[in-house]
Amino acid sequence: MISQIFSHTPLFVWAILAFLVYRGIIALRTREVPMNKLFIIPVVMLALSLFDIAGKFGLDGMPFATWIVTAAVTLALLYRFGAARVTPAATPGNVVVRGSVWPLVLMMSIFVTKYVTSVAVAIQPALRVDARFSLVVCALFGIFSGYFLGRLARDLKAYHGFATPFDTAKHAV
């Protein structure tokens, strides 16, 4: 059965997995990047989450509300209590991003959750309307999305708090 599942998986799914593994490996090391590149993974993860929820459960009702609430709570908690992972870089518009295993772990968690739920729904279509299944899946996707969005918000806050040479000179007068 497992070989049938893998053989019926579209090729683009494996391309997405390869992209996520690649981005996760990059995230393991401390690196200097343009600030706008920090948006890539949160936007990709948000899109994967929303497309999956829309396709399986729709964007109305309790499953979607569960996603919104868990995403918002996770975002707020990370924004409020999380530590920024960026520091100023020598190049204007760039930041130094501290390496971490968490992006890789969470991207793989999202991929596995999306893959397993897709297989489960393909095997048992009735799961699309099963309240417990849809709420658990949507809560997981909300937590994952909220994590990436909260981390981005926290990094943006830190970035905007960096003192620029112009700001320092202005305050010295």
N, C-alpha and C positions, 0 to 999 in steps of 0.2 A: 504494500500500500504506500509506503514512504517513497519508493522509487517512482510510483505513479504520480504522487503529489509533486515531486521535484521535476519530473519530465513534463508535467502540464503547467509548470510555472513559466510565464512569459519571460523572454530574454531581458526585457527592460527591467524586470525586478532584480535580476542579478547585477545589472549595470548600476542600479540604485544602491544595492548592497556594496558594490565595489567603491562607489563614490563616497558612501558613508564611512567605510573602513579607511579609505585614503584620508578623508578629512579628520577622522578620529585619531589616526596616527600622527598627522600634522599637529593636532592639538596636544599631543603628549609633551612636546618640547616648547620651551620659552622662545618666543619669536617676536620680531618687529613686523607689524602689518599696518596698512592704511586703515583708519577707523571705519571706513565704509565697508570693509570686508567682514567686519564683525556681524553684519546683518545677514550674511549668506546662510549660515546654518539655521538660525532661528526662523528665517523665512521659509527655507526648505522644510524644516520640521513642522512648522505651522501648516504649510500646504499639504504635506503628507497626512497630517492629522485630520484636517478638515475634509479633504477628499475622501478619506476612508470613512469618516463618520457620515458624510453626505451620501456616499454610495451604499452603506450598509443600513443606516438607521434614519437618514433624513436630517435636515437642519431645522427641525421643529420638535416640540414636545420635550419630555423629560430627559432623554439621552443627551440632546444638544444643550439643554439647560445645565445638566450635570457637567458637561465639558466646560461650559463657560464659567461656572462657579469654581470648579477645581483649578482651572487655568488662572482665574483671577486671584484666588487665594494663594496659590503657589507663587505667582508673579509678585504679589504684594509682600509675602514673607521673604522672598529672596531679595527684593528691592530694599526692604526695611532692615533685615538682619544679615544679609549676605555681605561678604567682603568683595570688593572690586578685584578683578584679576588683571587690571591694566594699570600701567604706569606710563608717565610721559616718555616719549622717544626723542631722540636727537633731531629727527626729521619732522618738520611741521605737518600736522594732519595724521601722523602715525602714532601708534601706541606700542608698548611692549606688553605682550600678553603672556602671562604666567602659564606654563604647561600644566596639564592636568589629565588624569585618566577619565574623569567624569564625563566629558563630552563623548568619548568613545563608548563608554558604558551605556550612557543614555541613548545614543543613536542606535546602538545595537538592541537596546531594550525596545525602542520604538519599532525598529524593523521587525524584530521577532514578534512583538505584539500584533503588528499589522499583518504579518504573514500568517501567524497562527489563527487569528480571527478570520482572515480571508478563507483559509482552508476550512475552518469550522463551519462558516456560513455556506461555503460551497457544498460541504457534505451534508449539513443539516440546515436548509434554508429557513426553517422555523425559528432559528436563533435570532433572525432579524427583528422579530417581534417579542422575543423573550426579554422581559423587563430587567431581570437580574443581570443577564449577559450583557445587554446593551449599556446598562448603568455602570457596570464594572469596566467595560472596555472604554466607555467615554470618560470615566473618571481617570483611568490610566493615561489616556491621551491628553486629558486636561492637565494632569500633573506634569507630563513630559513637555507639553507646549508651554505651560507656565514657567517651568524651569528655564527653558531657553530664552523666553521673553523676559523673565525676571533678571536673568544674568545679563542680557543685553541692556536692560534699563539701568541696572546697577553700574555697568561699565560706561554707559553714556553719562550717567550722573558724575562718575569719577572723572571722565574725560572733560566734561564742562567745568569741573572744579580745579583742573590744572591751571596754575598761574602761568601766563605767557610772559615773555620778556616785556611786552608793551604794558601789560597789567602791572607788573612789578615796578616799572619805571613810573607809571601814572600814580601809584600809591606812595611812592617815595617822595613825591613833590609836596 
